[in-house]
């Protein structure tokens, strides 16, 4: 029937049951990745124990590692995972799998699936690759770690420590019936410097405990020079157009006006930026007086600041030509 082009589709109810079965299997498969990762950790631990506990100069496990054999990947769990990973990362198989999922989700019965189930199926390929990729990275990490453990000769130190522990245990068993646990042994042992505490004993750090108790003192008024204004101007973005408009409006009713008077009429919207902008305009286009003015402005933090500046005047004729 298939060769003749006759294909019978499953009834909607049966097809929906099949999709739910596939979804359940897929969720179990994602859980299997975690179990495979734990299995690799167990195999890696057992291989290290075999290397350390083997008292011979060269053991079977050690010889294989020196020969470049990836014992974790060659294990039964490793071989099974590698075969599945090759299938999962095959471009043709991945494309065919995604096309099959898309066809299933275009069927009428698929509209009866819950939104989270549809989303899960649409993202199934990505979920499999992400979870499989994590396991693959762990597999590679264990393989490199085991090879480095052997090639760096670290296993020799572990063997020596293992023998010393065994020797101490054997001697302790010999005297356990003659020496009580609280008996004096005539040997002084220095305690380690490690201070072990339970989580319940930890306390959160409170920066307020180390805060200065003294109130913040008000600083003296600073004096802004024209050189300092130029330096600030080079690193700021100032609304010069608005500042010019404000100066022009004030010069309509008077022949000259100082920077301090402009700030009295129009408070500095940009804080220090407005002050710097007015000083820049006045130094280029205005007239410098002999005295100084005291100006104040409010910063973005709401704190009022004051400074003494050279008295600079905007003159109607000069400013009109410059504008």
Secondary structure, DSSP 4 states (H G I P E B T S, - for coil): -TTTT--PPPPHHHHHHHHHHHHHHHHHHHHHHHHHHHHHHHHHHHHHHHHHH--SSS-HHHHHHHTT--HHHHSHHHHHHHHHHHHHT-HHHHHHHHHHHHHHHHSGGGGGS-HHHHHHHHTHHHHHHHHHHHHHHHHHHHHHHHHHHHHTTHHHHHHHHHHHHHHHHHHHHHHTTTS-TTS--S---PPPS-----GGG-----GGGGS--SPPPPPPPEEE-HHHHHHHHHT----HHHHHHHHHHHHTS-SEEEHHHHHHHS--TTTHHHHHHHHHHHHHHSEEEEEEEEEEEE-TTS-EEEEEEEEEEEEHHHHHHH-
